[in-house]
C-alpha cells in the first residue's frame, strides 16, 4: 500500500479538495470543475443531483385548484382554509430555480398545465395549485446558463394537464425560444458526455412525455428518462424500492432517476393537516435517505440522477456530486491492474 504522502495519497487529497471546493463555492460550477477524466464519461454514468416538483417553491393559493386534483378537492377548496392547507402539502421545495442551480441541482422534475377558462395558450407549473408561468421559469434558468456556460441541465416535462396539441405547440415553441442553440438534439445516450456538450455548445436536454416529441429533434422521449416511483410513506420501503429499481436498470440506452422521496397518503394528510409535508415526512426521514445516498456509486449499473424534496435541508447536492469521486478511484484501480 502506498504511504499517505505518496502518489496515491496525493491523488486522494486532490480529489477531496476538488469535492470540498465544489461544495464550498455553492456548487454553481461543479460540472465545469469536474476532473478531466470524468468529462468523457456519459452523463448517464455520472451522479447528478435533482429536485422533485422542482417548481413548487411558489404556488398561488389565490388561484383555482389545478386540474391535477380530484373533483372532491376542488369542491372543498372553495373554503379558503383548505387552500392554505393544500399549499403546505403542495410545496416540496424552498429554493427558486436560480438558487437550486447555484446549489448544484441539474435535473428538474416539471409538471405543467393550462389554466382552464383563461384565454390563450399560456402554460403554468402546477402541483395542486398553480405556480409561476413556465416561460418565467425558463428565462430564470437560461440566465443562469448564460453565466455558467459549462453547466448542463435536464428538464423533464413529465405531467401535462388540461393541454391539447395547440397548448403543446405553444409550450414547445417557448422552450425553443428560451434556449435556442443550447438545446441538445436526441442522440445515443452513451454519446452524451460533458465534452460532447461543450464542443457543441449545448447545455439543455429536454425530456417530453407526450407523443409530439417525435416532431422536434430537440425533444427527448420520456422513456429515455425513467423515474420509478415508490409511492410510500415508509422510508424502509422507499430504500428497498430504490435498491430494486437500480438492480433492474437497463444496462444501456437511458438515463435513470432515483426518486428519493416519500409520498403522503390521504390519511397522512388528514392526520397532520397543518404540519405539512416538510414537518410530517421530510425532516424526520431525510437523514436516513442521505445515508442511503452516501452508500451509492455512480456508473453503468449504479445511480445516475437522484431527486429529493427540500434539497437545501441537508447537504444533498454536495453529497450526490461527491459520489463522482468514486469513478476516479475506479479509474485508478483499473489503470494499475
C-alpha positions as CSV (number, residue, x, y, z in Angstrom):
1,X,0.0,0.0,0.0
2,X,1.3,3.5,-0.8
3,X,2.2,5.7,2.1
4,X,-0.2,8.7,2.6
5,X,2.5,11.0,1.2
6,X,3.0,9.0,-2.0
7,X,1.3,9.4,-5.4
8,X,-1.9,7.7,-4.3
9,X,-2.2,9.8,-1.2
10,X,-1.6,13.0,-3.2
11,X,-4.3,11.9,-5.7
12,X,-6.8,11.3,-3.0
13,X,-6.1,14.6,-1.3
14,X,-6.5,16.4,-4.7
15,X,-9.9,14.7,-5.2
16,X,-11.1,15.5,-1.7
17,X,-10.0,19.1,-2.3
18,X,-12.0,19.1,-5.5
19,X,-15.1,17.8,-3.8
20,X,-14.7,20.2,-0.9
21,X,-14.1,23.1,-3.2
22,X,-17.2,22.2,-5.3
23,X,-19.3,22.2,-2.1
24,X,-17.8,25.4,-0.6
25,X,-18.5,27.5,-3.7
26,X,-22.2,26.6,-3.7
27,X,-21.7,24.1,-6.5
28,X,-22.7,26.6,-9.1
29,X,-20.0,25.4,-11.5
30,X,-19.5,21.8,-10.4
31,X,-19.8,20.3,-13.8
32,X,-17.2,22.7,-15.3
33,X,-15.0,21.9,-12.3
34,X,-15.1,18.1,-12.7
35,X,-11.7,16.4,-13.2
36,X,-10.7,15.9,-16.9
37,X,-11.1,12.1,-16.6
38,X,-14.9,12.5,-15.9
39,X,-15.6,14.8,-18.8
40,X,-15.6,11.9,-21.3
41,X,-18.0,9.8,-19.1
42,X,-21.6,9.5,-20.4
43,X,-23.8,11.8,-18.4
44,X,-25.9,8.7,-17.7
45,X,-23.0,7.3,-15.7
46,X,-22.4,10.4,-13.5
47,X,-24.1,11.1,-10.2
48,X,-26.3,14.2,-10.7
49,X,-28.5,15.9,-8.1
50,X,-32.1,16.7,-8.9
51,X,-35.2,18.1,-7.3
52,X,-38.7,16.7,-7.0
53,X,-41.6,19.0,-8.2
54,X,-38.8,21.5,-8.8
55,X,-41.0,24.5,-9.4
56,X,-43.2,24.2,-6.3
57,X,-41.3,26.8,-4.2
58,X,-44.2,29.1,-5.1
59,X,-47.8,28.2,-5.6
60,X,-50.7,30.6,-5.6
61,X,-53.3,29.9,-3.0
62,X,-55.5,32.6,-4.7
63,X,-55.5,30.6,-8.0
64,X,-58.1,28.0,-8.8
65,X,-57.3,24.4,-7.7
66,X,-55.4,22.7,-10.6
67,X,-56.9,20.1,-13.0
68,X,-54.5,17.6,-11.4
69,X,-56.8,17.4,-8.4
70,X,-59.9,15.3,-7.8
71,X,-63.4,16.9,-8.0
72,X,-63.9,16.5,-4.3
73,X,-60.8,18.5,-3.5
74,X,-61.9,21.2,-6.0
75,X,-65.2,21.5,-4.1
76,X,-63.6,21.6,-0.7
77,X,-61.1,24.2,-1.9
78,X,-63.9,26.8,-2.1
79,X,-63.2,27.1,1.6
80,X,-60.1,29.4,1.8
81,X,-58.5,27.5,4.7
82,X,-58.4,24.4,2.5
83,X,-56.2,26.1,0.0
84,X,-53.8,27.2,2.8
85,X,-53.6,23.5,3.9
86,X,-53.1,22.4,0.3
87,X,-50.2,24.8,0.0
88,X,-48.5,23.1,2.9
89,X,-48.7,19.8,1.1
90,X,-48.1,21.1,-2.5
91,X,-44.8,22.9,-1.7
92,X,-41.8,20.4,-2.0
93,X,-39.0,22.9,-2.4
94,X,-38.0,26.2,-0.7
95,X,-35.4,27.4,-3.3
96,X,-36.1,29.1,-6.6
97,X,-34.7,27.7,-9.9
98,X,-31.8,30.1,-9.6
99,X,-31.0,29.1,-6.0
100,X,-31.3,25.4,-6.9
101,X,-29.0,25.8,-9.8
102,X,-26.4,27.7,-7.7
103,X,-26.7,24.9,-5.2
104,X,-25.8,22.3,-7.8
105,X,-29.2,20.9,-8.8
106,X,-29.1,19.9,-12.5
107,X,-32.3,17.8,-13.0
108,X,-35.7,19.4,-12.8
109,X,-39.0,17.5,-12.4
110,X,-41.7,19.6,-14.1
111,X,-45.5,19.3,-14.2
112,X,-47.4,21.8,-16.3
113,X,-51.0,22.9,-17.1
114,X,-53.0,25.4,-18.9
115,X,-55.4,27.5,-16.7
116,X,-58.9,26.4,-17.5
117,X,-61.1,29.3,-18.5
118,X,-58.1,31.5,-19.4
119,X,-57.9,32.9,-22.9
120,X,-54.8,31.9,-24.9
121,X,-52.4,29.0,-24.5
122,X,-50.3,30.2,-21.5
123,X,-48.8,27.3,-19.6
124,X,-48.1,27.3,-15.8
125,X,-46.2,25.0,-13.4
126,X,-48.7,23.1,-11.2
127,X,-48.8,20.9,-8.1
128,X,-52.3,21.0,-6.7
129,X,-52.2,24.8,-7.0
130,X,-50.8,26.9,-9.9
131,X,-47.2,28.1,-9.8
132,X,-45.4,30.6,-12.0
133,X,-45.7,30.8,-15.8
134,X,-43.4,28.2,-17.4
135,X,-41.9,31.0,-19.6
136,X,-40.7,32.9,-16.5
137,X,-39.1,29.8,-15.1
138,X,-37.3,29.1,-18.4
139,X,-36.0,32.6,-18.5
140,X,-34.6,32.3,-15.0
141,X,-32.9,29.0,-15.9
142,X,-31.5,30.5,-19.1
143,X,-30.0,33.4,-17.3
144,X,-28.0,31.0,-15.1
145,X,-26.8,29.0,-18.1
146,X,-25.6,32.2,-19.8
147,X,-23.5,32.9,-16.7
148,X,-22.3,29.3,-16.4
149,X,-21.6,28.0,-19.9
150,X,-20.1,24.6,-18.8
151,X,-23.2,23.6,-16.8
152,X,-25.7,21.1,-18.3
153,X,-29.3,20.7,-17.2
154,X,-32.1,18.2,-17.6
155,X,-35.6,19.5,-17.9
156,X,-38.1,16.6,-17.5
157,X,-41.7,17.6,-18.6
158,X,-43.4,14.5,-17.3
159,X,-47.0,15.6,-16.4
160,X,-49.4,17.6,-18.6
161,X,-52.9,18.8,-17.5
162,X,-55.7,20.5,-19.5
163,X,-53.5,20.7,-22.6
164,X,-54.4,19.9,-26.2
165,X,-52.0,19.9,-29.1
166,X,-52.2,23.7,-29.5
167,X,-51.0,24.1,-25.9
168,X,-48.2,21.7,-26.5
169,X,-47.1,23.6,-29.7
170,X,-47.2,26.8,-27.7
171,X,-45.0,25.3,-24.9
172,X,-42.6,23.7,-27.3
173,X,-42.1,27.0,-29.1
174,X,-41.5,28.7,-25.7
175,X,-38.8,26.1,-24.9
176,X,-37.1,26.7,-28.3
177,X,-37.3,30.5,-27.9
178,X,-35.8,30.3,-24.4
179,X,-32.8,28.1,-25.1
180,X,-32.2,28.1,-28.9
181,X,-28.8,26.6,-29.8
182,X,-28.3,25.4,-26.2
183,X,-30.8,22.6,-26.8
184,X,-29.2,19.2,-27.4
185,X,-30.9,17.1,-30.1
186,X,-31.7,13.4,-29.4
187,X,-28.6,11.3,-29.6
188,X,-27.5,7.9,-28.3
189,X,-27.4,8.3,-24.5
190,X,-23.9,6.9,-24.2
191,X,-22.5,9.6,-26.6
192,X,-23.7,12.5,-24.4
193,X,-20.7,13.5,-22.3
194,X,-19.8,16.9,-20.9
195,X,-17.1,17.0,-23.6
196,X,-19.7,16.4,-26.3
197,X,-22.0,19.1,-24.8
198,X,-19.2,21.6,-24.5
199,X,-17.9,21.0,-28.1
200,X,-21.4,21.6,-29.5
201,X,-22.1,24.5,-27.0
202,X,-25.2,22.6,-25.8
203,X,-26.5,22.9,-22.2
204,X,-30.1,21.7,-22.1
205,X,-31.6,18.3,-22.5
206,X,-35.5,18.4,-22.7
207,X,-37.5,15.2,-21.9
208,X,-41.1,15.4,-23.1
209,X,-43.6,12.7,-22.1
210,X,-46.1,13.4,-24.9
211,X,-46.2,12.0,-28.5
212,X,-45.5,15.3,-30.1
213,X,-41.8,14.9,-29.1
214,X,-41.4,12.9,-32.4
215,X,-41.9,16.1,-34.4
216,X,-39.0,18.0,-32.8
217,X,-35.4,16.8,-32.8
218,X,-34.6,18.6,-29.5
219,X,-37.3,16.8,-27.5
220,X,-36.1,13.6,-26.0
221,X,-38.7,10.8,-25.4
222,X,-39.8,10.3,-21.9
223,X,-38.7,6.7,-22.0
224,X,-35.1,7.9,-22.0
225,X,-35.7,9.3,-18.5
226,X,-37.4,6.6,-16.4
227,X,-38.2,7.7,-12.9
228,X,-39.7,4.8,-10.9
229,X,-41.9,6.0,-8.1
230,X,-42.1,4.2,-4.7
231,X,-45.3,5.9,-3.7
232,X,-44.8,5.1,0.0
233,X,-44.7,6.9,3.4
234,X,-42.3,4.3,4.8
235,X,-38.6,5.1,4.5
236,X,-37.5,1.5,4.7
237,X,-39.9,0.5,1.8
238,X,-38.6,3.5,-0.1
239,X,-34.9,2.5,0.2
240,X,-35.7,-1.1,-0.7
241,X,-37.6,0.1,-3.8
242,X,-34.6,2.3,-4.8
243,X,-32.3,-0.7,-4.5
244,X,-34.6,-2.9,-6.5
245,X,-35.1,-0.4,-9.3
246,X,-31.3,0.2,-9.6
247,X,-30.7,-3.5,-9.9
248,X,-33.3,-3.5,-12.8
249,X,-31.7,-0.5,-14.5
250,X,-31.2,-1.4,-18.1
251,X,-27.6,-1.6,-19.0
252,X,-27.7,0.8,-21.9
253,X,-29.8,3.3,-23.5
254,X,-31.4,5.5,-20.9
255,X,-30.7,8.0,-18.1
256,X,-32.2,6.9,-14.7
257,X,-33.9,8.8,-11.9
258,X,-33.8,7.5,-8.3
259,X,-36.7,9.4,-6.6
260,X,-35.6,9.5,-3.0
261,X,-38.9,10.9,-1.9
262,X,-41.7,9.9,0.4
263,X,-45.3,10.4,-0.8
264,X,-48.1,11.3,1.7
265,X,-51.3,9.3,1.5
266,X,-54.8,10.9,2.1
267,X,-54.8,9.6,5.7
268,X,-51.3,11.1,6.3
269,X,-52.6,14.5,5.2
270,X,-55.7,14.1,7.3
271,X,-53.8,13.2,10.5
272,X,-51.2,16.0,10.1
273,X,-53.3,18.7,8.2
274,X,-51.5,21.8,9.4
275,X,-48.0,20.4,9.8
276,X,-47.5,19.9,6.0
277,X,-45.2,17.7,4.1
278,X,-41.9,19.0,5.4
279,X,-42.7,18.7,9.1
280,X,-44.5,15.4,8.7
281,X,-42.4,13.3,6.4
282,X,-39.3,15.0,5.2
283,X,-37.4,16.3,8.2
284,X,-37.7,13.1,10.1
285,X,-36.6,10.8,7.3
286,X,-34.0,12.9,5.3
287,X,-31.0,11.7,7.4
288,X,-31.7,8.0,6.6
289,X,-32.3,8.9,2.9
290,X,-29.0,10.8,2.9
291,X,-27.2,7.8,4.4
292,X,-28.5,5.7,1.5
293,X,-27.2,8.3,-1.0
294,X,-23.8,8.2,0.6
295,X,-23.6,4.5,0.2
296,X,-24.2,4.6,-3.6
297,X,-21.9,4.5,-6.5
298,X,-22.4,6.0,-10.0
299,X,-21.7,4.1,-13.2
300,X,-23.4,1.9,-15.7
301,X,-25.1,-0.2,-13.1
302,X,-25.2,2.5,-10.3
303,X,-27.0,5.7,-9.6
304,X,-27.4,8.5,-12.1
305,X,-29.9,11.2,-11.2
306,X,-31.1,11.3,-7.6
307,X,-34.0,13.6,-6.6
308,X,-35.1,14.9,-3.2
309,X,-37.7,17.2,-1.6
310,X,-36.4,20.4,0.1
311,X,-32.9,19.9,-1.3
312,X,-31.4,22.5,1.0
313,X,-32.3,20.8,4.3
314,X,-29.2,18.6,4.2
315,X,-26.0,18.6,2.1
316,X,-28.0,16.8,-0.6
317,X,-26.5,18.2,-3.7
318,X,-22.9,18.2,-2.4
319,X,-23.3,14.5,-1.2
320,X,-24.5,13.4,-4.7
321,X,-21.8,15.4,-6.5
322,X,-19.1,13.9,-4.3
323,X,-20.1,10.3,-5.4
324,X,-18.4,11.1,-8.7
325,X,-15.1,10.8,-6.9
326,X,-15.7,7.0,-6.7
327,X,-15.4,6.9,-10.6
328,X,-11.9,8.4,-10.3
329,X,-10.8,5.8,-7.8
330,X,-12.2,3.1,-10.1
331,X,-10.1,4.5,-12.9
332,X,-7.0,4.5,-10.7
333,X,-7.5,0.9,-9.7
334,X,-8.2,-0.3,-13.3
335,X,-5.1,1.5,-14.6
336,X,-3.0,-0.4,-12.1
337,X,-4.3,-3.8,-12.8
